[in-house]
Amino acid sequence: EKFDALRATGFFSAFSDIALWEILPYTKWHKLPPGATILHEGDMGNAFFILTNGVAKVTREGKILDFLHKGDCFGEIRRLPESHYTRTTGIEAGTDCVLFEIVPDELNSASLECRYQFSEACLLFLLRKLDSADKRISRLVGKHANFGDATQRLDAEP
């Protein structure tokens, strides 16, 4: 059941069966009721999560910013080596949720192939997230900004 839940997420779609079976012991599974806190804004942590069932709310300063759905990943920024970030948002279960957690440092004892596939999946996920953010920012800038002389460099003195 857990193997199938991992395979059904986009994050693990390119993993070999061997690597997927190998990563299972490194996962911690959580079943949470609506309203349960998954991550507190401002906490330190390096766990990586994937929602396998339900809907979770992303909040900052008590305001809902977004919703996470089946297959969505979060907490991944801490995957970066030597990163010392605090959680910039909170995550709360909006419905009954099932999710799993992986602490990347614990993967150090996994095979090189398993760690490689995990790192590659993280990289692809982060690139997709960056692309999505870039598109959202471009739409916001296009709607609300007046650039005047578009040839002027952003860092140039006026």
C-alpha positions as YAML, in Angstrom:
chain: A
units: angstrom
residues:
- id: 1
  name: GLU
  ca: [0.00, 0.00, 0.00]
- id: 2
  name: LYS
  ca: [2.77, 2.49, 0.92]
- id: 3
  name: PHE
  ca: [4.80, 1.51, -2.15]
- id: 4
  name: ASP
  ca: [1.78, 2.24, -4.37]
- id: 5
  name: ALA
  ca: [1.13, 5.55, -2.57]
- id: 6
  name: LEU
  ca: [4.73, 6.64, -3.22]
- id: 7
  name: ARG
  ca: [4.62, 5.48, -6.84]
- id: 8
  name: ALA
  ca: [1.39, 7.45, -7.40]
- id: 9
  name: THR
  ca: [3.10, 10.74, -6.54]
- id: 10
  name: GLY
  ca: [4.77, 12.61, -9.37]
- id: 11
  name: PHE
  ca: [7.87, 13.02, -7.23]
- id: 12
  name: PHE
  ca: [8.69, 9.30, -7.31]
- id: 13
  name: SER
  ca: [7.43, 8.53, -10.82]
- id: 14
  name: ALA
  ca: [10.93, 8.16, -12.30]
- id: 15
  name: PHE
  ca: [12.31, 6.06, -9.42]
- id: 16
  name: SER
  ca: [13.25, 2.48, -10.16]
- id: 17
  name: ASP
  ca: [11.27, -0.10, -8.18]
- id: 18
  name: ILE
  ca: [14.47, -1.02, -6.33]
- id: 19
  name: ALA
  ca: [15.13, 2.58, -5.24]
- id: 20
  name: LEU
  ca: [11.49, 3.04, -4.25]
- id: 21
  name: TRP
  ca: [11.55, -0.10, -2.07]
- id: 22
  name: GLU
  ca: [14.83, 1.12, -0.59]
- id: 23
  name: ILE
  ca: [13.43, 4.53, 0.37]
- id: 24
  name: LEU
  ca: [10.35, 3.13, 2.15]
- id: 25
  name: PRO
  ca: [12.12, 2.48, 5.48]
- id: 26
  name: TYR
  ca: [13.22, 6.13, 5.55]
- id: 27
  name: THR
  ca: [9.63, 7.40, 5.41]
- id: 28
  name: LYS
  ca: [7.46, 8.30, 8.39]
- id: 29
  name: TRP
  ca: [3.74, 8.17, 7.65]
- id: 30
  name: HIS
  ca: [1.22, 10.48, 9.29]
- id: 31
  name: LYS
  ca: [-2.59, 10.42, 9.34]
- id: 32
  name: LEU
  ca: [-3.92, 13.77, 10.54]
- id: 33
  name: PRO
  ca: [-7.39, 15.16, 11.24]
- id: 34
  name: PRO
  ca: [-8.60, 18.52, 9.93]
- id: 35
  name: GLY
  ca: [-6.99, 21.41, 11.80]
- id: 36
  name: ALA
  ca: [-3.85, 19.47, 12.82]
- id: 37
  name: THR
  ca: [-0.63, 21.45, 12.47]
- id: 38
  name: ILE
  ca: [1.91, 19.84, 10.15]
- id: 39
  name: LEU
  ca: [4.54, 22.61, 10.21]
- id: 40
  name: HIS
  ca: [4.74, 25.74, 12.33]
- id: 41
  name: GLU
  ca: [5.75, 28.99, 10.68]
- id: 42
  name: GLY
  ca: [9.13, 30.06, 12.04]
- id: 43
  name: ASP
  ca: [10.28, 26.58, 13.11]
- id: 44
  name: MET
  ca: [13.57, 25.14, 11.93]
- id: 45
  name: GLY
  ca: [13.52, 21.76, 10.25]
- id: 46
  name: ASN
  ca: [14.80, 19.78, 7.35]
- id: 47
  name: ALA
  ca: [12.02, 17.26, 6.80]
- id: 48
  name: PHE
  ca: [10.54, 16.85, 3.34]
- id: 49
  name: PHE
  ca: [6.84, 15.98, 3.03]
- id: 50
  name: ILE
  ca: [4.54, 14.69, 0.32]
- id: 51
  name: LEU
  ca: [0.78, 14.74, 0.73]
- id: 52
  name: THR
  ca: [-0.72, 11.43, -0.43]
- id: 53
  name: ASN
  ca: [-4.33, 12.14, 0.50]
- id: 54
  name: GLY
  ca: [-6.38, 15.16, 1.56]
- id: 55
  name: VAL
  ca: [-5.98, 18.93, 1.38]
- id: 56
  name: ALA
  ca: [-3.64, 21.07, 3.49]
- id: 57
  name: LYS
  ca: [-3.58, 24.85, 3.97]
- id: 58
  name: VAL
  ca: [-0.45, 26.96, 3.57]
- id: 59
  name: THR
  ca: [-0.54, 29.95, 5.92]
- id: 60
  name: ARG
  ca: [1.58, 32.96, 6.80]
- id: 61
  name: GLU
  ca: [0.72, 35.14, 9.77]
- id: 62
  name: GLY
  ca: [-2.64, 33.40, 10.04]
- id: 63
  name: LYS
  ca: [-3.66, 34.08, 6.42]
- id: 64
  name: ILE
  ca: [-4.24, 31.30, 3.91]
- id: 65
  name: LEU
  ca: [-1.83, 31.63, 0.99]
- id: 66
  name: ASP
  ca: [-2.49, 28.41, -0.88]
- id: 67
  name: PHE
  ca: [-3.75, 24.86, -0.69]
- id: 68
  name: LEU
  ca: [-1.79, 21.63, -1.13]
- id: 69
  name: HIS
  ca: [-3.34, 18.56, -2.71]
- id: 70
  name: LYS
  ca: [-2.50, 14.92, -3.30]
- id: 71
  name: GLY
  ca: [1.05, 14.61, -4.63]
- id: 72
  name: ASP
  ca: [2.18, 18.09, -3.55]
- id: 73
  name: CYS
  ca: [5.57, 18.39, -1.85]
- id: 74
  name: PHE
  ca: [6.59, 20.86, 0.83]
- id: 75
  name: GLY
  ca: [9.49, 21.50, 3.16]
- id: 76
  name: GLU
  ca: [11.87, 20.84, 0.26]
- id: 77
  name: ILE
  ca: [13.87, 24.06, 0.57]
- id: 78
  name: ARG
  ca: [15.78, 22.47, 3.43]
- id: 79
  name: ARG
  ca: [17.07, 19.86, 0.98]
- id: 80
  name: LEU
  ca: [19.74, 22.35, -0.03]
- id: 81
  name: PRO
  ca: [23.14, 21.52, 1.50]
- id: 82
  name: GLU
  ca: [24.23, 23.71, 4.39]
- id: 83
  name: SER
  ca: [20.89, 25.52, 4.41]
- id: 84
  name: HIS
  ca: [19.80, 27.18, 7.65]
- id: 85
  name: TYR
  ca: [16.33, 28.47, 6.80]
- id: 86
  name: THR
  ca: [13.37, 28.77, 9.09]
- id: 87
  name: ARG
  ca: [9.96, 27.70, 7.89]
- id: 88
  name: THR
  ca: [8.45, 30.76, 6.21]
- id: 89
  name: THR
  ca: [4.94, 29.33, 6.17]
- id: 90
  name: GLY
  ca: [2.81, 27.09, 8.30]
- id: 91
  name: ILE
  ca: [1.02, 24.01, 6.99]
- id: 92
  name: GLU
  ca: [-2.25, 22.80, 8.49]
- id: 93
  name: ALA
  ca: [-4.47, 19.85, 7.55]
- id: 94
  name: GLY
  ca: [-7.62, 21.24, 5.90]
- id: 95
  name: THR
  ca: [-9.24, 17.79, 5.64]
- id: 96
  name: ASP
  ca: [-8.24, 14.34, 6.84]
- id: 97
  name: CYS
  ca: [-4.70, 14.04, 5.48]
- id: 98
  name: VAL
  ca: [-2.23, 11.26, 4.88]
- id: 99
  name: LEU
  ca: [1.33, 12.32, 4.24]
- id: 100
  name: PHE
  ca: [4.80, 10.99, 4.56]
- id: 101
  name: GLU
  ca: [7.93, 12.61, 5.81]
- id: 102
  name: ILE
  ca: [11.54, 12.04, 4.85]
- id: 103
  name: VAL
  ca: [14.49, 13.56, 6.69]
- id: 104
  name: PRO
  ca: [17.08, 13.93, 3.91]
- id: 105
  name: ASP
  ca: [20.07, 13.54, 6.25]
- id: 106
  name: GLU
  ca: [18.82, 10.06, 7.15]
- id: 107
  name: LEU
  ca: [19.18, 9.05, 3.50]
- id: 108
  name: ASN
  ca: [22.97, 9.16, 3.88]
- id: 109
  name: SER
  ca: [22.97, 5.43, 4.60]
- id: 110
  name: ALA
  ca: [20.92, 4.64, 1.46]
- id: 111
  name: SER
  ca: [22.63, 3.45, -1.70]
- id: 112
  name: LEU
  ca: [24.26, 5.97, -4.00]
- id: 113
  name: GLU
  ca: [21.64, 5.20, -6.68]
- id: 114
  name: CYS
  ca: [18.75, 5.84, -4.28]
- id: 115
  name: ARG
  ca: [20.28, 9.13, -3.08]
- id: 116
  name: TYR
  ca: [20.94, 10.17, -6.68]
- id: 117
  name: GLN
  ca: [17.32, 9.51, -7.70]
- id: 118
  name: PHE
  ca: [16.06, 11.41, -4.64]
- id: 119
  name: SER
  ca: [18.34, 14.39, -5.35]
- id: 120
  name: GLU
  ca: [17.33, 14.41, -9.02]
- id: 121
  name: ALA
  ca: [13.62, 14.34, -8.10]
- id: 122
  name: CYS
  ca: [14.18, 17.24, -5.65]
- id: 123
  name: LEU
  ca: [15.98, 19.22, -8.33]
- id: 124
  name: LEU
  ca: [13.21, 18.67, -10.89]
- id: 125
  name: PHE
  ca: [10.56, 19.59, -8.34]
- id: 126
  name: LEU
  ca: [12.38, 22.79, -7.37]
- id: 127
  name: LEU
  ca: [12.88, 23.75, -11.02]
- id: 128
  name: ARG
  ca: [9.14, 23.30, -11.68]
- id: 129
  name: LYS
  ca: [8.34, 25.35, -8.60]
- id: 130
  name: LEU
  ca: [10.75, 28.10, -9.69]
- id: 131
  name: ASP
  ca: [9.21, 28.14, -13.17]
- id: 132
  name: SER
  ca: [5.72, 28.42, -11.69]
- id: 133
  name: ALA
  ca: [6.79, 31.27, -9.39]
- id: 134
  name: ASP
  ca: [8.46, 33.04, -12.30]
- id: 135
  name: LYS
  ca: [5.24, 32.87, -14.33]
- id: 136
  name: ARG
  ca: [3.15, 34.17, -11.40]
- id: 137
  name: ILE
  ca: [5.57, 37.04, -10.79]
- id: 138
  name: SER
  ca: [5.58, 37.91, -14.49]
- id: 139
  name: ARG
  ca: [1.78, 38.07, -14.51]
- id: 140
  name: LEU
  ca: [1.75, 40.28, -11.39]
- id: 141
  name: VAL
  ca: [4.42, 42.60, -12.75]
- id: 142
  name: GLY
  ca: [2.64, 42.79, -16.09]
- id: 143
  name: LYS
  ca: [-0.61, 43.83, -14.40]
- id: 144
  name: HIS
  ca: [0.72, 46.27, -11.83]
- id: 145
  name: ALA
  ca: [3.98, 47.77, -13.04]
- id: 146
  name: ASN
  ca: [4.87, 50.63, -15.30]
- id: 147
  name: PHE
  ca: [8.48, 50.21, -16.34]
- id: 148
  name: GLY
  ca: [8.88, 53.40, -18.32]
- id: 149
  name: ASP
  ca: [12.18, 52.94, -20.15]
- id: 150
  name: ALA
  ca: [12.45, 49.16, -20.46]
- id: 151
  name: THR
  ca: [16.09, 49.47, -21.51]
- id: 152
  name: GLN
  ca: [17.20, 50.83, -18.13]
- id: 153
  name: ARG
  ca: [18.95, 48.26, -15.94]
- id: 154
  name: LEU
  ca: [17.18, 47.44, -12.69]
- id: 155
  name: ASP
  ca: [20.32, 47.98, -10.62]
- id: 156
  name: ALA
  ca: [21.33, 51.24, -12.34]
- id: 157
  name: GLU
  ca: [21.36, 54.48, -10.42]
- id: 158
  name: PRO
  ca: [18.51, 56.86, -11.52]
...
